[in-house]
Amino acid sequence: MKILIIAAHPDDEVIGMGATIKKLSLKNTVHLCVVTEGASAQYQDENMIEVRKNSCKKSAKILGISKITFLDYPDMKLDTKPHLDINRSLEDVVDKFKPHSVYTTPYNDLNSDHKVVFESTLIATRPTSSSVKEFICYELPGFTKHPFTPNFYYDVTKYFSHKIRAFKIYKSEVEKFPHPRSIKSLENLAILRGVESGLSIAESFQIIRKISS
């Protein structure tokens, strides 16, 4: 089965579902699409764009991602770009890869890039014009409009160590606890989602659309 992961920034894929990606990649072909370069709004050093991209490539190898598409939109400026352009960019990726399942950023996030990517993914995966049968959001810990409300969990007990290894590759993005994007916070969230679902360690998701024949 073909699976497409869509990330607004390099590292969203690891933070949101790194352990699940590792699990899925063992039996499926996983493609990653990163919409923005993820650095220009945070760092004055232009070299950080290439640093983030290289980190993404190294992290992808740990998780078993077979191919990465970088769209290179400017970081934290997606809401200033024509929505149609982003829609078409993601439609092109979906059309070329023809995934069965697509995972993308959640809509409860205060980060404008995450919200735009969710909305554009929703359009790019329309049932009438795409191969996509499952449209799913992964969880990104941080500041949100309202709490993430999962309706689907993956048991990632055997794969969580791969998530941590992959996240550590993004050295500039690993924060100190109690920041939501710290190692300990990610571990605590995985335990919490495990408790909710009767598992030891879990990653949580929201199924937005699922089509069965």
Secondary structure as GFF3:
##gff-version 3
##sequence-region A 1 213
A	DSSP	beta_strand	2	7	.	.	.	ID=ss1
A	DSSP	alpha_helix	12	25	.	.	.	ID=ss2
A	DSSP	beta_strand	29	36	.	.	.	ID=ss3
A	DSSP	alpha_helix	47	63	.	.	.	ID=ss4
A	DSSP	beta_strand	67	73	.	.	.	ID=ss5
A	DSSP	three_ten_helix	78	80	.	.	.	ID=ss6
A	DSSP	alpha_helix	83	97	.	.	.	ID=ss7
A	DSSP	beta_strand	101	104	.	.	.	ID=ss8
A	DSSP	alpha_helix	112	124	.	.	.	ID=ss9
A	DSSP	beta_strand	134	138	.	.	.	ID=ss10
A	DSSP	beta_strand	152	155	.	.	.	ID=ss11
A	DSSP	alpha_helix	160	169	.	.	.	ID=ss12
A	DSSP	three_ten_helix	171	173	.	.	.	ID=ss13
A	DSSP	alpha_helix	183	197	.	.	.	ID=ss14
A	DSSP	beta_strand	202	210	.	.	.	ID=ss15
###
